[in-house]
Amino acid sequence: MRFGIYISAFLFIIISSCESSNAADFKELTNQWERRAFEITIGKEGPGEKKLNCLVKEDYKGALIAVDQQSKEFDVLIDDVKKLSTDGIPKGESLKTASLEYYQSLKELHLFDRKEIEQQEMLRTLKNNKLNAGLNNLITLARQKKMLYTAVYEKETLLHTATENFDAVNGF
């Protein structure tokens, strides 16, 4: 009888350690995603920094190329998140969904820079009334960008909550 209890306990420990190993691997991947998003947006030598350097030099074409590079890198990140299996990982699917929504909103925010850059480039050639209209368009874009920031903050809050739930369920 005792032998059966020991075997059952041993099997339970083995099974639960495999599940926590999957959860630990999943957790490490979420950390890697966050580091990649950081590198895309503000990392040294990343496309975000290249975009800002181009804008300082008023190199609008270079800034637009950096925006395109950011878009491609976000697409790769989002595809990696989509591909990941959450089978057998408690709260894994909710964390994956929150991560996916967060990175998509972050991509939208950073790609919105394209509109602002194009508007700034156009402003350089305008005079008088057309210049005023162009500046008004830039203000409108700033308001739209504020809404994108709000969306990112909301998704970040959801991601944080999902991460806390994942950590609690999986013992991290």
Helices and strands as residue ranges (DSSP letters): H 2-41, H 47-56, H 60-83, H 92-111, H 113-123, H 128-170
